[in-house]
Amino acid sequence: MLGLILLKTAFFPLGVGIALGLLLLKKPRAQALSIGLVLPALIAATYCVLEGLPSFPPIAAKEKLPLLIIAGSVVFAIAASRLSGHRILLFLCACAIALFDILVLGQRVLFSNPSRIGLAVAVSAIVLLSSMAAARQNAQAGMVARLAYPTAAFAAMLSSALVAAFGAFVGMAQANGAVAALIGGANLVFVLAGGRREGGLYDLGYASTLAFAVVLIPHFTMTALFAPNIPVASLLLSASCLVIPVLASHFAKAALRLPHTLGIITLGMLALLLPAGAAVLASLPYSQ
């Protein structure tokens, strides 16, 4: 049983992430398409491996989650192709998709527990605003700077998995952990390849960064809405992991002067600070 759980939660998504990383590495010009459509498809497939195929029409929120990931990503990809150069409109589109996710997933708690809706809105706002700020920084000069947002996404999902586990939401702990493993697998490919080549590695633009955020938001929303014992501060801190690229952009020039390996280690340590803090906050009720 434990081996099967590890296979579904860690090893399978890690292998899928490595395959995605190799695809992005071999086809750098298709990175926007891969992140906008291939990444959400792989995340939805990984979720289905964990939970099984959703019924149609979906009834439970967990059955709606993979469909919302795919639908939101497709809508955003279409909007990105139509609104190229209109950053404010593109951001508003991402906000509308996030709000739709919250309303669809949280329709059963909309009136019975509106505070959960407020928490989901707050978490989604942090993710979107942090992602927009990261995209506007344009800190793409150098391998370490380009890895900042994907590393932050990995840290955010790892942190949300820990928060869900401490909040007694085992299903989303596994799902968020699987997404973290998938993103981590792709990051691993770029870390190993980055010392030899830097051209085009994780060259995220404004639309690609927001597309990344659109994929992550449904997972945070599910955790915020349905975790039985949700540690609010911990979940907000998990979403705040996506502030890391903004911090990294201010230290990008200093980081680029470091040796490649030391720069990656520094970025990794910075990325793990917030998840560690979120885990500590989430574990406090159990230490009393």
C-alpha positions as CSV (number, residue, x, y, z in Angstrom):
1,M,0.0,0.0,0.0
2,L,2.8,2.4,0.9
3,G,4.6,1.6,-2.3
4,L,1.5,2.3,-4.3
5,I,1.0,5.7,-2.6
6,L,4.6,6.7,-3.2
7,L,4.3,5.6,-6.8
8,K,1.2,7.7,-7.4
9,T,2.2,10.7,-5.3
10,A,6.0,11.0,-5.9
11,F,7.6,8.7,-8.5
12,F,5.0,8.9,-11.3
13,P,4.6,12.7,-11.2
14,L,8.4,13.1,-10.9
15,G,8.9,11.0,-14.0
16,V,6.2,13.0,-15.8
17,G,7.9,16.2,-14.7
18,I,11.3,15.0,-16.0
19,A,9.7,14.2,-19.3
20,L,8.1,17.7,-19.4
21,G,11.5,19.3,-18.6
22,L,13.1,17.4,-21.5
23,L,10.4,18.6,-23.8
24,L,10.9,22.2,-22.7
25,L,14.6,21.7,-23.1
26,K,14.4,20.3,-26.6
27,K,11.7,22.6,-27.8
28,P,12.5,26.0,-26.2
29,R,10.4,27.9,-28.8
30,A,7.3,25.9,-27.7
31,Q,7.7,26.7,-24.0
32,A,4.7,29.1,-23.9
33,L,2.5,26.4,-25.5
34,S,3.9,23.7,-23.2
35,I,3.4,25.6,-20.0
36,G,0.0,26.9,-21.1
37,L,-1.5,23.6,-22.3
38,V,0.8,20.6,-21.8
39,L,1.6,21.4,-18.1
40,P,-2.1,21.6,-17.0
41,A,-2.9,18.5,-19.0
42,L,-0.2,16.5,-17.2
43,I,-1.3,17.9,-13.9
44,A,-4.9,16.8,-14.6
45,A,-3.7,13.4,-15.7
46,T,-1.6,13.0,-12.5
47,Y,-4.6,14.0,-10.4
48,C,-6.7,11.4,-12.3
49,V,-4.1,8.7,-11.5
50,L,-4.5,9.6,-7.8
51,E,-8.3,10.0,-7.7
52,G,-9.5,8.1,-10.7
53,L,-11.4,9.5,-13.8
54,P,-14.1,12.0,-12.9
55,S,-17.7,11.2,-13.6
56,F,-19.5,13.2,-16.2
57,P,-21.2,15.4,-15.4
58,P,-19.0,15.9,-12.3
59,I,-20.8,16.1,-9.0
60,A,-18.2,16.3,-6.2
61,A,-15.6,19.1,-6.1
62,K,-12.7,16.7,-6.5
63,E,-14.2,15.5,-9.8
64,K,-14.5,19.1,-11.0
65,L,-10.9,20.0,-10.2
66,P,-9.1,18.4,-13.2
67,L,-11.8,19.6,-15.6
68,L,-11.5,23.2,-14.2
69,I,-7.7,23.0,-14.6
70,I,-8.0,22.0,-18.3
71,A,-10.9,24.4,-19.0
72,G,-9.2,27.4,-17.3
73,S,-5.9,26.8,-19.1
74,V,-7.6,26.5,-22.5
75,V,-9.6,29.7,-21.9
76,F,-6.5,31.6,-20.7
77,A,-4.4,30.3,-23.7
78,I,-7.1,31.6,-26.1
79,A,-7.2,34.9,-24.2
80,A,-3.4,35.2,-24.3
81,S,-3.4,34.7,-28.1
82,R,-6.0,37.4,-28.5
83,L,-4.8,39.9,-25.9
84,S,-1.1,39.8,-26.7
85,G,0.4,43.1,-25.3
86,H,-2.6,43.9,-23.2
87,R,-1.3,42.9,-19.8
88,I,-4.0,44.4,-17.7
89,L,-6.7,42.6,-19.6
90,L,-4.8,39.4,-19.4
91,F,-4.5,39.7,-15.7
92,L,-8.2,40.4,-15.4
93,C,-8.9,37.3,-17.4
94,A,-6.8,35.3,-15.0
95,C,-8.7,36.8,-12.1
96,A,-12.0,35.9,-13.7
97,I,-10.9,32.3,-14.2
98,A,-9.8,32.1,-10.5
99,L,-13.1,33.5,-9.4
100,F,-15.0,31.0,-11.6
101,D,-12.9,28.2,-10.0
102,I,-13.8,29.4,-6.5
103,L,-17.6,29.6,-7.3
104,V,-17.7,26.2,-9.0
105,L,-15.7,24.4,-6.4
106,G,-17.2,26.2,-3.5
107,Q,-20.9,26.3,-4.4
108,R,-21.8,24.0,-1.5
109,V,-20.1,26.2,1.1
110,L,-20.9,29.6,-0.5
111,F,-23.7,30.3,2.0
112,S,-23.0,27.7,4.7
113,N,-19.4,28.8,5.4
114,P,-18.7,32.0,3.5
115,S,-15.4,32.5,5.5
116,R,-14.0,29.7,3.4
117,I,-14.9,31.5,0.2
118,G,-13.1,34.6,1.6
119,L,-10.0,32.5,2.4
120,A,-10.0,31.1,-1.1
121,V,-10.3,34.6,-2.6
122,A,-7.4,35.8,-0.4
123,V,-5.2,32.9,-1.4
124,S,-6.0,33.3,-5.1
125,A,-5.3,37.0,-4.9
126,I,-1.9,36.4,-3.3
127,V,-1.0,33.9,-6.0
128,L,-2.1,36.2,-8.9
129,L,-0.6,39.4,-7.6
130,S,2.7,37.7,-6.8
131,S,2.8,36.1,-10.2
132,M,2.0,39.4,-11.9
133,A,4.7,41.1,-9.9
134,A,7.2,38.3,-10.8
135,A,6.3,38.6,-14.5
136,R,6.7,42.4,-14.5
137,Q,10.1,42.2,-13.0
138,N,11.5,40.7,-16.2
139,A,14.3,39.1,-14.2
140,Q,15.2,36.6,-17.0
141,A,18.9,37.4,-17.3
142,G,20.7,34.2,-16.3
143,M,19.8,30.7,-15.4
144,V,19.3,31.2,-11.7
145,A,16.9,34.1,-12.2
146,R,14.9,32.1,-14.8
147,L,14.4,29.3,-12.3
148,A,13.0,31.6,-9.6
149,Y,9.3,31.3,-10.5
150,P,9.3,27.5,-11.2
151,T,11.2,27.0,-8.0
152,A,8.6,29.2,-6.1
153,A,5.8,27.2,-7.7
154,F,7.4,24.0,-6.4
155,A,7.8,25.5,-3.0
156,A,4.2,26.7,-2.9
157,M,2.8,23.3,-3.8
158,L,5.1,21.5,-1.4
159,S,4.0,23.9,1.3
160,S,0.3,23.6,0.5
161,A,0.7,19.8,0.6
162,L,2.1,20.0,4.1
163,V,-0.6,22.4,5.2
164,A,-3.3,20.1,3.8
165,A,-1.8,17.2,5.6
166,F,-1.8,19.1,8.9
167,G,-5.3,20.2,8.1
168,A,-6.5,16.6,7.9
169,F,-7.1,16.8,4.1
170,V,-5.2,13.8,3.0
171,G,-6.6,13.8,-0.6
172,M,-5.3,17.3,-1.4
173,A,-2.1,16.7,0.5
174,Q,-1.4,13.9,-2.0
175,A,-2.6,15.9,-5.0
176,N,-0.5,19.0,-4.0
177,G,2.5,16.9,-3.3
178,A,2.1,15.2,-6.7
179,V,2.1,18.6,-8.4
180,A,5.1,19.6,-6.5
181,A,6.9,16.4,-7.6
182,L,5.9,17.1,-11.2
183,I,7.2,20.7,-11.2
184,G,10.3,19.6,-9.3
185,G,11.1,17.0,-12.0
186,A,11.0,19.6,-14.7
187,N,13.1,22.0,-12.5
188,L,15.6,19.2,-12.0
189,V,16.2,18.9,-15.7
190,F,17.0,22.6,-16.0
191,V,19.2,22.6,-13.0
192,L,21.3,19.7,-14.4
193,A,21.4,21.2,-17.9
194,G,21.8,24.8,-16.8
195,G,25.5,24.6,-16.3
196,R,26.1,23.7,-19.9
197,R,23.5,25.9,-21.7
198,E,21.4,28.8,-20.7
199,G,19.8,30.1,-23.9
200,G,16.1,29.7,-23.7
201,L,15.9,27.9,-20.4
202,Y,12.6,28.6,-18.7
203,D,12.2,31.8,-20.6
204,L,8.8,32.7,-19.0
205,G,7.0,35.7,-20.4
206,Y,4.1,37.6,-18.8
207,A,1.4,35.3,-20.2
208,S,3.3,32.1,-19.4
209,T,3.8,33.2,-15.8
210,L,0.1,33.9,-15.4
211,A,-0.7,30.6,-17.1
212,F,1.4,28.9,-14.4
213,A,-0.6,30.7,-11.7
214,V,-3.9,29.7,-13.3
215,V,-2.9,26.0,-13.0
216,L,-1.9,26.4,-9.3
217,I,-5.0,28.3,-8.1
218,P,-7.5,25.4,-8.2
219,H,-5.3,23.4,-5.8
220,F,-5.1,26.2,-3.3
221,T,-8.8,26.8,-3.7
222,M,-9.7,23.2,-2.9
223,T,-7.4,23.2,0.2
224,A,-8.9,26.5,1.4
225,L,-12.5,25.4,0.9
226,F,-12.5,21.8,2.2
227,A,-9.6,21.1,4.6
228,P,-11.4,20.2,7.9
229,N,-8.9,22.0,10.2
230,I,-7.4,24.6,7.9
231,P,-4.5,26.6,9.4
232,V,-5.3,29.9,7.8
233,A,-2.0,31.6,8.4
234,S,-0.1,28.6,7.1
235,L,-2.1,28.5,3.8
236,L,-1.6,32.2,3.3
237,L,2.1,31.8,3.9
238,S,2.2,28.9,1.4
239,A,0.6,31.1,-1.3
240,S,3.2,33.8,-0.4
241,C,6.0,31.5,-1.7
242,L,5.3,33.0,-5.1
243,V,6.8,36.3,-3.8
244,I,10.2,34.6,-4.1
245,P,10.8,35.6,-7.7
246,V,10.2,39.2,-6.8
247,L,12.8,38.9,-4.1
248,A,15.1,37.0,-6.4
249,S,14.9,39.8,-9.0
250,H,16.3,42.3,-6.6
251,F,19.3,40.1,-5.9
252,A,19.6,38.7,-9.5
253,K,22.8,40.6,-10.3
254,A,24.5,39.4,-7.1
255,A,23.3,35.8,-7.6
256,L,24.6,35.8,-11.2
257,R,28.1,36.6,-9.8
258,L,27.9,33.3,-7.8
259,P,29.1,30.0,-9.3
260,H,26.2,28.2,-11.0
261,T,25.9,25.5,-8.3
262,L,26.1,27.9,-5.4
263,G,23.5,30.2,-7.1
264,I,21.1,27.2,-7.4
265,I,21.7,26.2,-3.7
266,T,21.0,29.8,-2.6
267,L,17.8,30.0,-4.6
268,G,16.7,26.6,-3.2
269,M,17.4,27.7,0.4
270,L,15.4,30.9,-0.1
271,A,12.5,29.0,-1.6
272,L,12.4,26.6,1.4
273,L,12.1,29.3,4.0
274,L,8.4,30.0,3.6
275,P,7.4,26.3,3.3
276,A,9.3,25.6,6.5
277,G,7.5,28.5,8.2
278,A,4.1,27.3,6.9
279,A,4.8,23.8,8.2
280,V,5.8,25.1,11.6
281,L,2.6,27.2,11.9
282,A,0.4,24.3,10.8
283,S,2.0,22.0,13.3
284,L,1.6,24.3,16.3
285,P,-1.9,23.0,17.2
286,Y,-0.5,19.5,17.4
287,S,2.3,20.5,19.8
288,Q,-0.1,21.7,22.5
